[in-house]
Amino acid sequence: MNKKEKAVRICGELKKIYPFAECSLRYNKPYELLIATRLSAQCTDARVNIVTETLFKKYTSLQAFADADIEELENTVRPCGFYKTKAANIKEMCSILIDKFNGTVPDSMDQLLTLPGVGRKTANLILGDIYGKPAIVTDTHCIRITGRFGLTENSDPHKVEKDLVKLIPPEEGSDFCHRLVFFGREICKAKKPLCEVCTLNDICRYYSDENKEKK
């Protein structure tokens, strides 16, 4: 089985296990997903969702974020860590969205990458979830799991993205990455993966290598 065939098999199996692929971050407006994703750096989605429940009630528009008192904003996002940088990024990001993009989250990679604190992972999430475009979100789950399966030999997010773009059907990319998050939390865990109960262990390089070592 080559990498392309393996990728199709994994996509199909994950779709059976997690038929309803969705982003773990809660949001109602496109810019809210942008903000939530910025807060999620070095922070769990669960904690971000707790913070944004208060944050989005306090600041109900892009203008409200742009006009926010920076110290108040910092205090609100403090539980997410790196709060000074994240608050500054959010405030500036919202100002730029108003001034340069007429209050609309851009729908191109190049434009999204001009926003403070936005990297390819965030940009791909926006492109996939908001605009339904082909996207590969290379978060820690994606990098770890696709490496274990042998779909990539890289650990650099951009290189992993390039590898997966060649293997994952474009229309499946965004949902595939969401499913990897759930799969990574429940089965293919970072420290103690539940390989014995995994329905994909027959094509998993990590599982194969572990069994060889035991023998």
C-alpha positions in Angstrom: 0.0 0.0 0.0 1.5 3.3 -1.1 1.2 6.6 0.8 -1.7 7.8 -1.3 -3.7 4.6 -0.8 -2.9 4.7 2.9 -4.1 8.3 3.2 -7.4 7.4 1.5 -7.9 4.5 3.9 -7.2 6.7 6.9 -9.6 9.4 5.7 -12.3 6.8 5.2 -11.9 5.1 8.6 -11.8 8.4 10.5 -14.9 9.5 8.7 -16.7 6.3 10.0 -15.5 6.9 13.6 -16.1 10.7 13.6 -18.8 11.4 11.0 -19.4 14.9 12.3 -16.1 16.7 11.8 -16.0 20.1 13.4 -13.6 22.6 14.9 -13.1 22.2 18.7 -13.1 26.0 19.1 -16.4 27.6 19.6 -17.3 30.7 17.6 -20.3 32.4 15.9 -18.5 34.9 13.6 -15.5 34.4 11.3 -13.3 36.9 13.2 -14.2 35.1 16.5 -12.6 31.9 15.1 -9.5 34.0 14.2 -9.3 35.3 17.7 -9.9 31.9 19.3 -7.2 30.3 17.2 -4.7 33.0 18.2 -5.6 32.3 21.9 -5.1 28.5 21.4 -1.4 28.8 20.8 0.3 26.9 23.7 -3.2 26.5 25.3 -5.9 23.8 25.2 -9.0 24.3 23.2 -11.1 23.6 26.3 -9.5 26.5 28.2 -9.9 28.8 25.2 -13.6 28.0 25.0 -14.0 29.0 28.6 -12.2 32.3 28.0 -13.9 33.2 24.8 -17.4 32.6 26.3 -16.7 35.7 28.5 -14.5 37.5 25.9 -17.1 37.5 23.1 -19.8 38.7 25.4 -17.6 41.6 26.6 -16.4 42.6 23.1 -19.3 42.1 20.7 -17.7 43.5 17.5 -14.5 44.1 15.7 -14.7 47.7 16.6 -15.0 46.8 20.3 -11.9 44.8 20.1 -10.0 47.5 18.2 -11.1 50.1 20.8 -10.4 47.8 23.8 -8.4 49.0 26.7 -5.3 46.8 26.4 -4.9 46.1 30.1 -8.6 44.9 30.3 -8.1 42.8 27.3 -4.9 41.3 28.7 -6.7 40.4 31.9 -9.5 38.7 30.1 -7.3 36.5 28.0 -4.7 36.0 30.8 -5.7 32.3 31.4 -4.7 31.4 27.9 -1.0 32.3 28.6 1.2 34.7 26.8 -1.6 37.2 27.4 0.3 40.4 26.6 1.4 39.2 23.1 -2.0 37.6 22.4 -4.0 40.7 23.5 -1.8 43.0 21.5 -2.2 40.8 18.4 -5.9 40.6 18.8 -6.4 44.3 19.2 -4.1 45.1 16.2 -5.6 42.3 14.1 -9.1 43.7 14.5 -8.0 47.2 13.7 -6.4 45.9 10.5 -9.5 43.9 9.5 -11.5 47.2 9.8 -9.1 49.5 8.1 -7.8 47.2 5.3 -10.4 44.6 4.8 -13.7 46.4 5.4 -14.4 44.4 8.5 -14.2 41.0 6.6 -11.8 38.2 7.4 -9.8 37.7 4.2 -10.2 34.5 2.2 -6.7 34.1 0.8 -3.6 32.7 2.5 -1.4 35.7 1.5 -3.8 38.2 3.0 -4.4 36.2 6.2 -0.6 35.9 6.8 -0.4 39.7 6.9 -2.4 39.8 10.1 -0.4 39.9 13.4 -0.1 36.5 15.1 -1.5 34.6 12.1 0.6 31.7 10.7 -0.2 29.1 8.2 -2.0 26.8 10.7 -4.5 29.6 11.6 -4.8 30.7 8.0 -5.6 27.2 6.9 -8.2 26.8 9.6 -10.0 29.9 8.4 -9.8 28.9 4.8 -11.2 25.5 5.5 -13.8 26.2 8.1 -15.1 29.7 7.0 -14.6 29.5 3.3 -14.7 25.8 2.6 -11.5 25.9 0.7 -8.9 23.1 0.6 -6.8 23.3 3.8 -4.5 21.3 5.9 -4.2 22.4 9.5 -0.9 21.0 10.8 -1.4 21.2 14.6 0.4 18.9 17.0 -2.2 16.1 16.5 -1.8 16.2 12.8 2.0 16.2 12.8 2.2 13.4 15.4 -0.4 11.1 13.9 0.5 11.4 10.2 4.1 10.9 11.2 3.2 7.7 13.0 1.3 6.4 10.0 4.2 7.2 7.8 2.5 9.8 5.6 5.3 12.2 6.3 8.9 12.1 7.4 8.8 15.7 8.6 8.0 17.5 11.8 8.1 21.0 10.5 4.4 22.2 10.1 4.9 23.7 6.7 6.7 20.7 5.4 4.1 18.4 6.8 1.4 20.5 5.1 3.2 20.2 1.8 3.5 16.4 2.2 -0.2 15.9 3.1 -1.5 18.2 0.3 -0.1 15.6 -2.1 -2.0 12.7 -0.4 -5.2 14.0 1.1 -8.1 14.7 -1.3 -8.6 18.5 -1.4 -12.2 18.2 -0.4 -11.3 16.1 2.7 -8.4 18.2 4.0 -10.2 20.4 6.5 -12.4 17.7 8.0 -9.6 15.2 8.0 -7.6 17.5 10.3 -10.5 18.0 12.6 -10.9 14.2 12.9 -7.3 13.8 13.7 -7.8 16.0 16.7 -10.5 13.8 18.1 -8.5 10.7 17.1 -5.4 12.0 18.8 -7.3 12.8 22.0 -9.1 9.4 22.2 -6.9 6.8 20.5 -3.5 8.0 19.1 -2.5 9.8 22.2 0.9 11.5 22.5 2.3 9.5 25.4 0.3 6.2 25.5 -1.5 5.5 22.2 -4.2 2.9 22.4 -2.7 0.9 19.5 -4.4 -2.4 20.3 -7.9 -1.0 19.9 -7.0 1.2 16.8 -8.8 0.0 13.7 -5.9 1.4 11.6 -3.1 -0.4 13.3 -2.6 -2.8 10.4 -1.3 0.1 8.3 0.4 2.0 11.0 4.2 2.2 10.9 4.5 3.2 14.5 2.5 0.1 15.6 4.5 -2.1 13.3 7.8 -0.8 14.7 6.6 -1.2 18.3 5.7 -4.8 17.7 9.1 -5.5 16.2 10.8 -4.0 19.2 8.8 -6.2 21.5 9.8 -9.3 19.6 
